[in-house]
Amino acid sequence: MPRVVCPECERHIAAGMVAGRPGKGRLWRHDPTERPELFGDALVSCTGSLEIVDLPSPVQLEFDEPDEPADEVEPVGPLGTLAMF
């Protein structure tokens, strides 16, 4: 899952996609950074939890073309198969 910055606590939090809203995501529930000092052991959520945010654009990976052609491998075995190991 992509991680985006929470607008409240400014931490990087995972965001799940929102159905029907391309490019938007909902932040996962997370605790505020000051939770132990202010709230002790009580379970509280950051006010930015579950907020809808913009997701980062996906990055297309590119493959480099080899400079030299690969050596030809002769098929081994019946039906022209190659041994893997």
N, C-alpha and C positions, 0 to 999 in steps of 0.2 A: 504494500500500500504506500502511496506517496505520503511524504511528511510535509506539512506546512506549518508556518508559524502561527501560534494561537494569538489572536489580537489582544487578549487580556494579560496572559502571563508571559508571552513572547518565547515560549518553549516550542520546539519542533514536535508536533503531535501527528499521528497517523490520521488520515482522512479517507473515509470510504465514499465511493461514488454515490450520487443521488439519482435515483431512477427518474428519467424524463428530463433531466437537467444536465446536458453534456457540459463538461468543464467545471462543474460544481461538485463539492464534496462536503460531507458532514464530519466535523472533528469528533474523534473518539472521546469518551468521558475520561477526564484526568483530574488529578488533585491539584489544588493551588500550591505554589512553591512555598508559601508560608504556613501550610497546614499544621505541621507539628507545633510550631510556636504559638499559633493563635487558637487552634481547635483541639489540640491533644490527639487522642485516639479516635475522635469522632470522624465518621465518613462524610466528607463534603466534596463537592465537585467544583472545579474552577468555573467561573461564570461564563467562560468561553467554551465550555464543553457543549457538544452537540450543535454548535453554531455552523451555519452553512458558509463555506468559503470557496474561493476560486482555487482550482487545482492547477499545479504547474503543467505546462505543455509537455506532452510526451516527446522524448528524444529518439530520433531514428538512428539506429546504429548502422555504420557503414563498414563494409569489408574492403580491405586493401587487395588489389590485384597482385598476384605474385609476379616478381620481375622475370623469373625463369619458369618455363613450363616444367611440370612435375615429371619425373621419370615414369615411363610406361611400366605397368606391372603386368606380368603374364598371368592369365587365369590358371588356377591350379585345381585339379580334381574334376569330378564329373560335372557336366552341365556348365562348365566354364565359371565355376564359383571361386571366390577368393577365400583363403584361410584368414580368419581374424586374429588368431593367436598362434 
